[in-house]
Amino acid sequence: MESSRLETLRSLILEAKHNLELLELEEPRVVHSRELLDAAVAQVDDAIATPAAAVIGAKGGNATAKRMAKKDPGYYKRIAGMRKKRAGGRPRKST
């Protein structure tokens, strides 16, 4: 998510929290709502601090490797062999 959208979301949550604090009610559901809004602000702050690329990059090529292992089990072995022989990258499409 874009940082500007997260900042907007954070400001909306803080505004809702501020409105609840103005009510000065100590009912259990109001207190619980304040706690939930505090948790929401913490989650948004964490999302702002963590760059999106770090989340995506943590997966590496695992999903692709699993998919290719099912589709063509010898694919990576063949590609590695081509690299060792300096025979280029991807094999040509067979038509």
Secondary structure as UniProt FT lines:
FT   HELIX           3..23
FT   HELIX           28..49
FT   HELIX           52..57
FT   TURN            58..61
FT   HELIX           62..71
FT   TURN            73..74
FT   HELIX           75..84
FT   TURN            85..86
//
